[in-house]
């Protein structure tokens, strides 16, 4: 599934959503929400990695 989601993250729609997320995270504390118990197995980890790489954000899994 990570491969499929990785391909999705390359779409124009995903790029727009990433830009929106970068804007929100740059303005205030933000959270990525998912119900997966293990953050390492979840799609949010892929999004978080990209946000960190592009915006220099710190990620804390709660």
N, C-alpha and C positions, 0 to 999 in steps of 0.2 A: 504493500500500500504506500510505503514511503516513496517508491519510484513513481507511482501514479500521481501522488500529491506533488512531488517535485516537478513533474511535467506541468501540472496545473499552475504552479507558482511562476512559470515562465510565460503565462498568458498576459495579454494586455489588461484584462479585468483584474488579475491578481496584482499586477504592477500598480494599477490605480489604487487598489485597496492598501498596498504596502505604503504608497505615498501618503495616504490618509492616516494610516497608523503612525508613520513617522511624524507627521504633523501633530497628531494628538499626543504622542509620547514626548515630543519636544516642548509642548505647552504645559503639561501637567503629568503627575503620576498616572500610569496607565496599567491595565492588566489584560492578559490574554486568558480567556476562560475556556476550559474544556473539562469534561467529566472523566477523562482517562485518569486512572489512579496513579500511573507511573508517567511522570513528565517526559522521561527519556523515550517512551514508546509512542508519544503523541505527536500529532501534526504541529502542535503549538511550538514544539522545540525547533522545528524547521523554520517557522516564522520568526521565532526569537533569535535564532542564529543569524538570519538575514538582517533583522533590525539592529542587532549588535554590530554586525559588519558595516552597516551603512550609517548608523547614527552614534555609535560608541556608547550605547546604553548598557547598563548592568542588568542582569536577569537574576531574580530571586524566585525559586520555586517554593510555594507555600504548601 
